[in-house]
């Protein structure tokens, strides 16, 4: 079987769903034989999500994250080091993800493991930690989670940091540092008496609570187990988890075990060490905020999924409209039944390179463009054969297509949210875009966007629906409408991630309104756009890093020459300070100016180096000038330029 945690492959038969985790912050889900909303489809997504949960909330997991980043961006020795670290936690990781996912979404149906022979053993490894309780007992899940967290909260990360996260630092790890060795020790030392005593102490801690009453009811009637996951019981289960963790950690003494959330004290050291070794990794690893509990971190873990639509990207025949003869302009057209229309997509150039297969010259051309938006029509067979992409170089070309279209030939344009963030591009193309049937692909972090919308007081409406064919759901679509704007923002994801996002909206972002009209008011636009996304794109993902970056980047999305151009949201004033949001680094950055009360537009753009330490700002404020602009400790000096001096005219 291929190496699941390193080579990103969860092995199984060709008609079995697949998942893959990248050890950093994301996973992919490839749905084949099963309905995406079936227990099997949900099992794969949840299994991979649990790998992320365990890494994001433990010390050894942070070690994996740091070495995974270095394996991608530093010398080849880090690939071997990562394999050694994964080998030290494989059983622990897989036992946690397999047992947890099977009971979270699979109702304990072991038949769902058919096609995954190794996972039977890992399931038993977890179950045998608490042999006296039946697997459906929620107490058993809490005990297993606590024990596995103890295994992952070893002193191994501190030892690796002592050697600066070097490629050879793993040699210093002993059995007391490796999760699988600790897992084996716990198997030998736990007993029925130990767990009974530990749980009795938990019951004392949550005595007379509704949570304990619900749990006891579920022990008697397993059908009630799902009720124990109710949000109101969360604090009680957190109390139990932390107590069980402390008791299990005592079994491994004198080996060092960090506190339940002790990994947080080391996260910044991991980030600093990784960035010293490979400065180009700046921003890839992000620390959790102090005000969030370890349990809360799971909310933002789920939406890092990559939904794989096709394992082999489609081939593309790329052409520019200026080089296309009149006889070949039918390549602009798409068809659905008896209807003919034009479908156009706007994506950063480097994303096109990730999503499609291009010829050598076309790849070189796109690579030179970096993160610049590419506007291109798309047409071709629904699921096979090469895809025609005709590049539009100027807004006038899009306007010309719209002008030439008859009442029976509509022009649909789908713009990546990344590209909408490029204000220079948007200002240049806005006129023809407003005349098209416009939609947006939601490909940035949902939680970053939710925070921006809430901070700005935007009115947000949303709706969720299923995407499928032949009666089977392949994915979910979550659609948003913000403010007075009627443009639907379409987010495609697995049903599990869709459930997590809607739960967050309903319980945390309560100002957002659930409105089926977001999907139903213009079903023609939504259906056609999703049909193209599902038959053309290789995958759909939601990027958590490099938020709202609009500068040139290479094919991996990193900046060229170490320079980002980043959009900064101005959100209000506080005395003599202008309040702004810098999504790529700090959602609460304060921008100070020498004078109070300057009127401003909704966006400020800032060019800085990648740390960031210093740079040159250009700000579109409704003011003539400001001598200095200070942003979180680094200085930009000089007068504020005008739109004309920046080239931000309609003809730019």
N, C-alpha and C positions, 0 to 999 in steps of 0.2 A: 504494500500500500504506500502511496506517496506520502511525504511528510506533511501532515495536515497543517500544523502551526507554522512551518517554515515555507513550504512550497505553495501554501494557500490552496490546498485541495482537500476537501472532505470526500474520501473515496467512496464509491458505490457503483451500482450498475448504471448503464447508460440511461435508463428510464427512472433513475432515482434523483431526487432533488440534491443539489450540491450547495455547499457553503464554503467560505474561505475567510480567514481572519488575518490581518496584516501586522499584528503585534504593535501597531502604533495607535490608531484611533478609528479604524473603520473595518467593515467586513463586506463581503459580496454574497449575494444570494442568487443562485441560478435555478430557476424553477422549470422542471422538465415534465416528468410523468404525472405529477399530482396537481390538483387545483391549488393555487397559491393560498387560498383561504381554508384549505383542508387541514386536518391535524398534521399531516406530513409536511405540508408547505410551511405551516407555522413552526413546526419542530425545528426545521433547518434554520430559519431566521432566529428563533429564540436561542438555539444552541450557540450560534455564532455571537449573538449579543451577550450571552453569559460569559464567553471568553473575554469580551471587552470589559464587562463589569468587574471581573476578577482582576484584570490587569490594572484598571483605572483606580482601584480602591485598595491595592496592596503594594508593599515595598518591592517584592520580587517582580510583580507585574510592571512596576515603574522601571526596573532594570531591563526587562524585556523591551519596553517601549524605547528606552534610550539606545540600546544596542541595535534595535531594528532600524531606527533613524540613521545611526552611524553605518549600518550595513548597506544602506541605500546611498549614502552620501560621502562616506570616508573610504579607506582602503579595504581591500578584499578580506583582510584578516578579521574584520568584524562579522562577516557572514559566518565564518567558522565559529567565532565566539558566540554568536546568536544561537547557532545549532547546539552548542554545548549547554547554554543556559536553558534552552527549550527542553533538551534531554533531561535536565534536572527537575522539570516540573510537569512533564507530559501526562503522567498518570493522574496527578492532582488536578490539573486543568481539565482533562477530559472527563474525569469522574464527576466533577462539579457541573460541567456544562451538560453532560448526558443525563444525569439524574434530575437536575433542575429543570431542563427543557421538557423532559418526558412528563413531568408532573405539572408544570406550569401550563402547557398547552396540549399535551397528549393524553391526559387523563390516565397516565400510567400504563398505556397500552404498549407492551413490549413488542408487539407485532410491528410497530413503527420502526423498529431497529432492523427490520429485515433489509438486507443489502449492506448493512454496516456491521460486519461480524465482530470487529474489534470492540465495538461500543457495548456489546453485551457484557464483556469483561469489565469495562470501565464502570458500567452501571452497577455491577455487583460490588466493585471496589468501594463505591460510595455507600451502597446499602449496607454492606457488612460492617461499617463503622458503628452502626446502631442496630445490632441484629435482633434485639428483643421487641422492637416496634414494627408494625406492618408499614410497608412503603407509603401507603396513602396517608399516614398520620402526619399532620402538619408539624408536630413536635419533632419528628425525625428530620424533616427538611431543615428546620432551624438548627438542630444539632449538627447536621452534616455541614451546613454553611459555616457555622462557627469553627468547626474543626479544620475545614479546608482553609479558612482565612488564617488560622494559627499557622498552618503549614507555609503559607505565602508571606506571612509577616516575620520572616526570619531576619537575621543580621546580615544576610548576603549582600544586600544593596550597599550597606555601609562599607563592607569590605571592598566591593568594587570601586566605590568612590575614593577609598584610601589610595587606590592606584590610578585615580583620575579617569575611570572608565576606559582604561587601555584595552587593546584587543586581547592581551594575554592575562588580564586581571582575573578571569574566571578560574585560573589555576589555583588561586588562593582560597576558593570555596571548599569547605569541608562538608561532611554529612549533615551537620547541624544547620548549615546554611541552605541546603538544597530541599525544596518542598517535597519531592518524592521520598527522600530519606525520612523526613519528618512525618510524612503520611504513613510510612511503614511503621515508624515508632508508635504513632497513635493507635494503629491497628493492634499492636501488641499490648498496649497499656490501658485502653479503655475497657470498661466492663459494664454490665447491666447495672450494677450497684452504683458505679460512678455517675451514669446518666440519670438514674432515678433520683439520686441526691441533688445533682445539679438542677434538674427540672423542678424539684420540690422548692428549691431556693428561688427559682424563677416565679413559681406560683405565689410565693410569699411576696415577691416584689410587685406583682400585678394583681394582687388579691382583690376580689370583688369588682373586677373590671369587666366591661362588656366584651373585651377581647378574649378573656379567659373563658367566659361563658360560651362564646361562639366556638372556641376551640374544643371545649368539652362536648358540645353538641355534635361537632364534626367527627370526633372520635367515635361516638355512638352511631352516627349516620354519615358514612363517607361522602354521600351526595352533597352534604353541606360544606365540604372542604373549601369549595370555591368562595364561600361567604367569608372565610377567614382572611381573604386578601383585601377586604374592604379598607378604604383609605383611613377610616377613623381608628383602625386597630394598629396603624403603623407605629406610633410611639411605644405601645406595649411590646410589640415584637422587637423593636430596637433595644428596649431594656433587656429583653431575654437574650437577644443575640450578643450583646456586650457582656452579659454575665456568663453565658456559655463559653464565650471566647476566653474570658479570664480563667475559667475553670480548666478548659482544655489546654491552655498555655501552661498551666501548672504541671501538667503531665509530662511536658518536655523539659522541665528544669533538670539540670542547670543550663541547658541550651537557651540562648537569648531569644526572646520573642518580643517584638515591638508592641506598643499599645495598639488598641483596636484601630485607631486612626493615626498611628505613629508614622506611617509612610509620608504624611503631609510635611513633616519636618525636613524631609530629604528631597522633596520634589524639586525645589529651586536649585539644589546642588546638582541634580541630574541634568537639568536644563542648562545650567552654566557650564558643566563639564562637556556636554555634547556640543554646545556652541563654540567652546574653545577649540575642540578638536576639528569641527567642521562648521565654520562661521555661516556657511550657506544654509544651515539648518535653522537659523533664527526664525522663531515664530511657529515652528512645526509642533513642538511640545509646549503645552500651556498648562500652568498650574491651576488647580481648583481653587475656588475662593473660600476664604475662611468661614464665611457665614453659612455655607452649605454643609449639611451632614453628609457622611459617607453614603447613606442611602439615597439622598437627593441627587448625587452625581449620576445615578442611573437614568434620570430623565433625559439628560443630554447625551447619554451614551447611545441610546437606541437609534436616533436619526443620523448615524454615521454610515448607514448602509449603502452599498452599491448594489442596485438591482440589475443583474445581468440579464439582458434580453436575448443576446446571441453571443455564443462563445467565439465565433469567427466574424470579425467586423466585415461589413459590406465593402466591396470594391467601388470606387468612385471614378467616373469619367468627368474630370474637371475642365471647364472652359470658361472664358470670360465673354461676357455679352458683346463687348466691342469686337471680338474676333469671330463671332458667330454669324454665319450668313443667314439671309432671310429664309432660305429653304430649310435650315436646321433649327429655326426658332420654335418649332413644335416641341423641342426638348424642354421648353419652359413649362409645358402644360402637364397637369396631373388629371386623372379621371377617377370618378367614383360612380359606378352605375352609368347612367346616361349623362351625368354632370361633368363638365370640364371646368377646371379652375387652375389657378397658379398658387403654389405653396412655396413660401420663402422662409428660410431660417437664418437667424443671426447668432453666431457663436464665436468665442475667442478662437484664434487660429490654432493655438496649441491643443484646444479641446477637440477640434476636428481631427488632428493627428492621432489623438487617443481613440477616437470613435470609429474611424474609417481606414480603409486601405487605399493609399494613393501611389501613383507612379513616383519614381525617383525625383524628377524635376519638380513635380507638384509638391512633394514633401519638403524639398529645399526651400521653395517659395513660401510655403506656410510657416516653416521654421523661422525664416527671417522676420515674419510678421509678429511672432511671439504671441502676446495677449491681445493684439488688435482685433476688433470685431470684424468678421467676414460675413458679408451679406450675400446669400446665394439661394437661387431657386433650387428645388429638388423635385425630381420625378423619376419614375421607374416602376418595375413590377413590385407588387406589395411586399413579397418576402424573399425574392431571389433575384439573381442577375445584378449587373452593375447599376449603380445609382447615378443619374445625371445631376451634376451640380453646376449651375451657371452663375458665375460670380458677377455681382453688380458693383462697379467701382465707384459710382457716384449716386447721390440722391436723385438726380435728374433721371437716371436710368430706371429706378423704381417708380418714379412719378410717371415716366413714359409708359411703363407697363400698365399702371393703373389707368392712365388716360386711354390706352388702347383697348382695355377690357370692356366688353359689352355688359349689359345687364345680366347676361347669362354666364359670364365668366368672372367670378369673384377672385380677389387677391387676398390670400391669408398670409400673415407674417407672424412668426413665433420668435421672440427675442429672449435670449438668455438673460436672467437677472444680473449676471455679471456684466453683460454688455450695457444694460440699462444704467449701471452704475458709472459708466464712462460718460461724464457730462459733455465732454468735447464732442464725442461721437454722437451723442443723443441730440445735442443742439443742431448739429449739421444735418441729421437725418429726420428730425422730428416732423417736418412738414409732410413728406410723403407717408410716413408711418401713421399719421393721424387719419389718413384717407383709406388705409388698409383695414382688413378684418384682423385686428391685432390681439395677440395673446402673449403671455410671458412664461418661460420655463423657470420654475423655482429651483435653482441649483446652488444656492448659498445656505448657510446654516439657518434653519428655522428659528432657533432660539435667539440668534443675533437679530434677526428681522423682527421677531415678536417684541424684543426689548426696544428697538427703534420705534416701532409703531406705538407702543404704550407710552414711551417717553414723549413722543410728539403729540399724543392725544388723538391719533388717527382713528377714525371709525373703521372697524374691520369686520367683515362678514366672511363666512366660510361654509363649505359643504364638503361632504365626503361621499364618494361613490366607488363602485367596483369596475374594473376594466377586465374584460375577458372575451372569450370566443367559445363557441360550441357549448355554452352553458357553464363553462368553468371560469372562475376568477383568476386572472394571471397577476393582477396587482390592484392597488387602490389608487385613486386620484383624489387628492385633497386640493380644493380650489379656493382661492382667496380673492376678495375685492376690497380695496383700501381707499377710504375717503370717498370722494365723488367720482373717482376713476372707475370706469366700467371695464377696464382691461382685466380679464381673468388671469390670475397667477396659478399655474398648474404644477403641482408637486406629485410626482409618481413615486410610489414606494410599495413595499410589501404590506400585506394586511396587518402584520404585527406592528410595524412602524407606524402605519396609519392609525392603529388603535392607540398607540402611545401618544401621538401628536394630538389626536382629538381629545384624549383624556386630559392632556395638559391644557388645551384650550378651554375645556369645560370647567376644569377645577382650578387652574392657576391664572389664565388670561380670561377672566370672566367678563371683561368688557367686550370681548369679541362675540359676535352674534352668529349663531348657526342658522343659515338661510339657504334652503335648497335652490333658491333662485340663482345663486352664484353658478351652479351647474346647469340649471334648466332654462334660464332666460335666453341663452343663445346656444342651444344644443348643437346646432350645425357647426359653429366655430369650435366648440369643445371636442366634439366627436372627430372632426377632421384632423384637428391638431394632434389629439392623442393617437389616432390611427397612424399618422406619420411618425410620431415619436416611437411607437411600439414596433414599427416595421423597418425603421431606418437606423435608429441609434443602437449602438452596441450595448450600452448600459446607461442607467440613470443613477446619479448619485448627488449627494448633498454635501458640499464642501464645507468643512468646519474651519479651515485655516485660509489665510490669504483673502480675508473677506473684503469685498468691494475694492480689489486692486485693479487699477485700470492702466498700469504702465506696461511697457514692453517686457515680456518674459520669454524664457526659452520654452522648449516643448514640454517640459515638466511643470511649467507654471511658476518657476522661480525667477527672480528679477535678473536682468542682464546688467552687468557692471555694478551690481549691488544696490541698485536704485529702484525704489518703488514710487509710483504715483498713487496716492491713496486719497479717497474721499473722506471728508470729515463732516459729520452732521452737526450743524449749529442748532441748539435746542432752546436757548433762552439766555437771560441775563441774571446775574446775582451781584448787585452793587456795580463795581467797576470791572467785573469779569464777564466774559462771554463764555457760556457753557457749550461744550461741543462733545461729540462722540467720535472717537477714532476706532472704528470696528476692528481693525487688524491688530491693535495692541491693547487698548484700554477703553472700556465702555464708559468711563467716567472722567476722561481727561478734561482738565480745566484750561481754557485759553484765556490769558490775561492781556488786556490792551490798556494803554495809558488813559483812555477816556471812557466814560460810562455812556450807556444808552445808545451805542451805534446801531442804527437799523441794519439788518442783514438779510441775505437770502437764505434759502433752506440748506445750501451746501457750501462747504469750503473745501478747496483742494490743496494738497500739501505734498511737496516732493521732498523725500528724506532718504538718508541711507538706511541700510537694512537693520540697524540695531534697535531703534534709531538714536542718533546722538546729535547730529546737526544737519542742516539742509537749507533750502530756500523755499519760502512759502509764496504761493500766489493765492489770493483770497478775493472772492467776488462779494465784497461788502458794499453796501450803498453809502460809501464815504470816499472822500478824495484820497486820503492817505493815512498811514499810521507809521510812526517812526520805528517802533519795535513791536514784534509779536512774540510772546513767550509761551511755549507749549510744553508743559510738564518738564521744565528744566533745561530744554535746549532752545537755542535762540535762532530766529529768522529776522533779519534786519532789512530795512529799506522801505520805500513807498509801495503801497498796494497798487498793482498794475490794473489797467483798464481791460475790459473785454477785448478791445481792438488790439492792444499790445500783446495779448495772449493768443490772438488768432481765434477768439471765440465768437466770430461773426457767422452769419448764416451761410456764408460762402466758404468758410474755412475748411 
